[in-house]
Amino acid sequence: MKMFQVKDALSETDTRRALWLIIVDGLVAQAMVTLTTGVFLVALALHLGASNFVIGLLAGIVPIMQLLQIPAIFLVERARNRRAVATLASLFSRAFLLVIAFIPFLLSGQAALTLLLGTVTLKAALSAVANCSWNSWMRDVIPQSILGNFYSKRIRLATVATVTFSIAAGAFVDAWTKHYPDMQIHAYSLLFFAGFLAGMAGVCLLALTPEPRMTPAQGSFVSRLVKPFQDANFRRLLFFLGSWSFAANLAAPFFTVYMLQQLDLPMSLIIGLGVLSQTVNFSLLQFWGSFSDKFSNKAVLSFCVPLFFICVFAWTFTKLPTKHFLTMPMLIAIHIALGVATAGTTLSTGNIGMKLAPRGEATSYLAAGAMVNNLAAGLAPIFGGQFADSFAFRELSMTLRWQSPGTLMEIQTLNFQYWDFFFVLAFLIGLCSLYFLARVREAGDVEEGIGLDGLIAEIRRSLRPFSTVGGLRQMLHFPFGALRHPPRRGQGPA
């Protein structure tokens, strides 16, 4: 079709236009996702009478369906027109949002839930096809030199859209419920209809975005499918992405459960902590994008991944064995650090996969990465739930005890119970992921240690104008390089 015609190469004008369209598409796509997934999808399902099992199915459908990106490679390679595949698949995928919007008007009970599950499944399957094509397309459109900065900007704007539409949609549901208490479910129908309109706007933007011609692929479809797993360096990246995704999804989905059940925090406070983490995440995306372009994505991951899992481990000390006076300060510090870590990991795990995918073979490479990520993300919560239940009535504790004439003092220094074992397991698996990350070689990767030194220098430079905390500044002057390259015995500093 003429409207989907590809170009041998994009001009500078084409590239600028494409980047602008991709940014705007990110905003409308995020509006669609915010209005039609997460809490609003769950609320609609509950109003239709969904059980916990159905809610679990709705949560698991999307990552499972993303595995269809693998057979989608064949379609993309045969079509040789990624814009056409992505646009048409998105069109049919997002059309199912209109079906969901009308479910409360047409059906009820089990029939409504069956249709909801069916439409969500079909939508996710077509979305996987669109994602496979879109990822490869973006690999050839976005200049590698600005990849980090560009995606950080896109994610920052998408975060603003998420917060804005979440607040607006929540206020709308509350107002609708107040005025029409007997028709509350129809508020969610209107949200899905609005999400459908945003999705259609995104389809138009995709159709307008120019596409460079795909580089002819070498070898058969099966060989290209297997090649990412035969590429030693990319295979190490896959091991890292799988272990990282498994460990992160083993812990993160249960943070809210832990705060509700174990710490007995009110929902308003939990939401406030989440907003704090998101704010930190948003404010650091540009910093991490610039740093990844200046040094490497691996340098960002080498700092952010350990920080993330240190935060996971820190959850175990928020109870000893019950809440204590440091619980809230620790929770605030954990959420701030999680915002720092997730900003860097979200940006760099996507960018490093694009960077390591060879030109002309990005489709199969990126689909392999998505398959590993989604498989790990889908299995982790299932395994985690079973693991947590098995330790519900187990406890490991350690107490320091001081006794003297007339005095007995005991200090609880360690107390693992229930979810604590769960967080420790995620922490240990996360440490294993660092082994695979260390072995990944990224094009333009900096010399060992330079990335961390550069990061410390950047933070120190940022703190210099306003930090009055001498201890913090001195910590940033610590000779970290000595930890990696200690002097040999008998050899002092130069």
N, C-alpha and C positions, 0 to 999 in steps of 0.2 A: 504494500500500500504506500502511496506517495507520502502521506502524512508521517509515516514511520521511516522515511528514507534516511539511511546512514551516510556519513561523510567520511572520505578517506582520512582526513585529519581535521581537527578543530582549530579554527583561527583564534587569535587572542580575543576577538569580539565574541565568538561562539563560547569560549571558555568562561568569560565574564558573565555572559547571559546564563549559561548553564549553572554556574555557582549561585547566582541570585535565585534562580528557579528552585534549586535544591534546598536553599535556606527556607524559602516560603513554603515549599512542600513539607519540610520538617515541622513547621508551625501548624499547618492544617492537619497533618497526620497525627501530631501530638494531641490536638484538640479532639480528633476522632477517638484516639485510644483512651484519653481521659474520660470521655463521656460514655464509653461503651464497654469498658473493662473494669477490673478491680472491684471496688466497693459497690459501684452502681450495677454491675452485672450480678454480683452476689445478692444485692438487695432485691433485684428483679426476680431472681430465682427463688429467694425465700418467700416473696409474696405469691409466687406460683405454687408454693408448698414443697420446695426442695428439701431433701434430707441432707445430712452431712456427707453421705456417700456421693450424692449428686454434686454438691459443692466441690468435693474433692476431684470429681471427674472434670468439672469445668476448669479447675486450676491446672489439671494435668494435660488437658487436650492440646494446648498451644505448643508446649515444648515437644510433645510426642509427634505432632503433625509436622514440626519443623524438620524432622528427619526425612521428609519427602523432598528436601532440597537435593538429595543424592540422585534419585531418578530424574529430577527436574533438570539436571545437567544435560541429559540426553536431548531434552526438548530445546534448551537454549542453544546447544551446539548445532542441532539440526536447523533451527530457525535462523540463526546467525543475525538476529535482530533483537537485542536485549530490550530496547525501548518498547517494541511491540508486545513482547512476552510480559514484561513487567506491567505495562499499562492495561492490557486486556485481563490479565490475572487479577490485578487490583480492582478493576471494574466489577468483575463477577464476584470477587471476594467481598467487597464492601456493599454490594447489592443485598447481601444476606442481612445486613443491619436493618434494612427496611422491613424484611420479614420478621425479625425479632421485635421491631417496634410495634407491629400489628398483632403479635401473639396474644397480649392481654385482651384485645378486642374480639378475637376469634375463638380462642380455646381456653380451657381451664384444666386443672388437675393434672393427671398423668399424661394426657395427650399434649398439653402445653409444654410440660417438661421434656417430653420426648422430642418435640419439634425444636425446642431451645437447644438441646444437646446436639441434635442433628445439624442445625444451622451453624452453631459454633464450630463443630467439627469440619464442615465443608468450607466455612470461611477461613479457618486456620490452615487447611490443606492448600487452598488456592493462594493464601498469603505466603506460604512456604515457597511456592513456585515463583511468585513475584519477588520475594527476597533473594532467591538464588540468582535471578537475572539482574536485579538492582545492584547487588554487591559487586558483581563482575563489571557492570556498566560504570559504576562509580570509580572503580579501580583505574579505568582508562580516561575518566573525565577530570578528576581532581588532581592537579599537579602534586607530585610527591613532596616538593619542597615546602608546601604549605599545608600538608595533610593534617598535622597536629593542630595548628591554629584554626584551620577551617572547621574541623569536627568539634573542637572545643567551643567555637562560636555557635555552631548548630545546636549542640547539646545545651549550652547556656540559654539560648532563646527557647528551646523546647522545654527547659525547666521552668522558665517564666510562664510559658503557655500552660504547663501542667498546673502550677499553683493558681493561676488566674481562673482557668476553667473549673478546677476543683472547687474553689471557693464559690464561684458563681453558680455552679450546678448544685452544690449543697444548699446555698441560700434559696435557690429556686424550689428544691424539693421541700424544704421546711415551709416556705410560703404556700406552696401548693397544698401541702398536707393540712395547714392551718385553715385554708379556705374550702378545701374539698377533702375532708377526712375520709369519706367513703370511696374516694377515687384515687387513693395514693399511688396505686400501681401505675396509673396512667401518666404520672409524672416521669416515670422511667421510660415509658414509651416515647414521650416527647424528647427526652435526652438522647435516646437511640436514633430518633428521626434527625435531630440536630447533628449527631455523629455521622449519620449517613450523608447529610449534605456536605459536611466537612470532608468526608472521604471522597465524594464525587469531585469536589474542588481539587483535591490532591491528584485525582486521575487526570484532570485537565492539565495540571502542571507537569505531570510526568510526560504526557503526550507532547508537550511543547519543548521539553528539554532535549537538546541535540545529543547525538551519539556518534562517536568515532567508530570506524569499521573494526570489527573484531580481527585480531591477528589469527591467521589460519592455525588450527590446532594440529598437533602432530600425533600420529598414532591412532589406534582405535579407541572407541568410547570406554571399553573396559580398562584398557591400559591407562587412559587419562584418569579414570576413577581411582585406580590403584596407585597412580604415581605419587600423589601427596604423601601416602603412607610409606613409599619407598624412598622419598627424599629424606635423608637422615636429619638434616637441620629442621625441616618442617615437621618431621615426626617428633622431634624433641619439643617443638612448640605445641603440638597436639597433646603430648603427655602433660605439659605444663597446663594448657587450657583445661584439659579434662580434670586433673587433680585440683586445680584452683576452683573450677566451677563446682565440683563435687563438695569440696570443703566449705566453700562460701554458702552454698545452698543447703548444706547440712545444718548450718547455724542460723543464718540471717532470717529465714522464715519464722523462727521460733522466738526471736527477741521479744516480740509483742506478747506472746503467750507467757513468757517468763515474767515480764513486768506486770502482767495482769494477775497471774496465779501465784507467783512466788513472792513478788514485791508488793502486791496489792496496791498498785498505783492507779489513780483515776485516769480515765481515757483522755481527758483534757491535757493532763501532764504528759502522757505518752505522745500525744499529737504534737505538743510543744517541743518535746525532745526531737521528734522527727523533723519538724520545721527547722530547728537549729542545725541538724545535720545536713539538711538540704541546702540551707543558706551557705554553710561553709563549703559544701560541694560546689555550688554555683559560683562562689567568689573565687575559687581556685582553678576552675577549668581553663581559663586563659593562661594562667601561670604554667599549668602542666602542658598545655598545648605548645607554648613557646619553648618550654624546656625540652620536650620530646623532639621538636624540630632542631634545636640547637645541639643537643647531645644524641639521645636515642630513646625509643619507646622502652627498651630494656632497662635503661637507667631509671626511668620513672617507676617501672614495675619493681625493680630491685629495692626501691624505698617503700612503695605503697603496699605491696603484698605482705611483707613482714609486719608493717604497721597495722594492716587490717586484722591479721591473726593475733597480734598482741592484744588488740581490742577485744577479740573473741575470748581470749584467755582471761582478760581482765573482768569479764562478766562473773567469773566464779568467785571473785572477792567482793561482790556487791552484797553478799550475805555471809556472815560468819558466826553461827549458822542462820541468823535472822538479820533483818535490816539493822544498820548501825548508823552512827552520826556521819560517816563518810559515804554512805550509799548514794545520796543525791549528788555530792561533788564528783564522785566517781562516774555516775551516769552522765553527767554533763560533759566531763572530760572524754569519756568513751565516745559519745555522739559527735563531739567536735572532731576527734581523731578519725572516726569512721567517715565523716564528711571529707576530710583530707584524703584518706586512703581510697575511697570509692571514686572520687573525682579522677584521680590518676589512673586507677585500674580500668574503669569504664572506658576512658579515652584510649588508653594505650593497648589494651587487649584487642580492640578492634583494629587499631592502626597497624600493629605489628603483623597481624595476619595479612592485611592488604599489602604491606611492604615486602613480606617474604614470598608472596605469590608471584611467580614469574609472569611477565607480560605475555598475554595470549593464552595463559592457562589459569587465570584467576578464578574462573567459574568453578572448576573442580577443586582447586585448593581451598577457596573460601567456603565451599559447600562442605568439604571435609571438616574444616574447623567448626562450622556451625553444627554438624552432626555430632561431633564429640562434645561440644559445649552443651547442646540440648539433651543428649543422652545422660550426661552427668547431672545436669540440672533436674531432669525428671526422676532419676533414681534416688538422688540424695534425700529429698524430703520423705520418701517412702521408707528408706532404710533408717533415717533419723528418727522418725516416729516410733518405729519398732524398738530401736536402740534405747530411746528415752524411757519408754514404758518398762523395759526390762530392768532399768535402774531406779525405778520409782521408789523402791523401798530399801535401797542400799546407801551406805554412807561411809566415807573415808575421812577421818579427821585427825588433826595433830594439835596438841595443846602444850604450851610452855607452862611449867608449874614451878613456882618458887615457894618454899616453905621455910620459915624460921620460927623461933619461939614467939608464939602469939600472933604470927602472921602466916596467911596462906593466900597466895595470889596465882591465878590461872589466866593465861591469855590464849585465846583461840587463834592459832596462826594459819590453820588450814582446815577447810570443811567442804568436802565435795559430796553433794547429794543430788539425786534426780538430774536436773538439767545441767548441773556442773560437769558431770562425766561426759555429757553430750558435747559441751563446749570444748572440753579438753581434747576429745577425739578430733573435732574439727580443727583445733589448733595444731595437733600433731600431723594430720593429713596436709594441712597448709604448709607446714615446714617441709614436707616431702616435695611439694610442688616447687619450692625454691631450688631444689636440686636440678630439676628439669629446666627451669628458667636459666640457671647459670650456664647450662650447656648450649643454649640457643645462640646462634650467631646472626646478628642483624646487620644488614648493609649499612655502612656508615657508623657502625658501632664504635664507641669510644674506647680508648685503652682502659684496661682494668683499673678501677678506682677513680678514674677521671670523672665519671658520671656523678658519683657520690660527692666527690670534692666540689664539683661544679654546683651541685644542689645545695650543699652547705654554704658555698659562697653566695649563691643567689638569695638564700634565706637570710644570711647575715647582712647582705646589702639591703634587703627589704626592712630588716629590723633596725638598722643603724639610725635612721632619722628619729624614731619614736620610742625605742625600747629603753626603759630606765631600769630594767631588771639585769643587774650586772651578772648574776649567775647564769642567766640564759645566754647572754652574749659570750661569756667565757666558755660555756658549753659548746657553742658553735665555733670556737677557736681551738677545740680539742683536736690533737693530731690523729684523726681517724686513720690516716694512711699507715700509721705505725701499727695499727691492729692487723692490717692485711699483710704488711711487710715488716715484721719485727726485726730489730738488728740481731745479727748472729752473735753467739756467745763471745764475749770479749771485745765486741765492737760497739763503741758508743756512738752517739749522734755526731754527724759531721760538723 
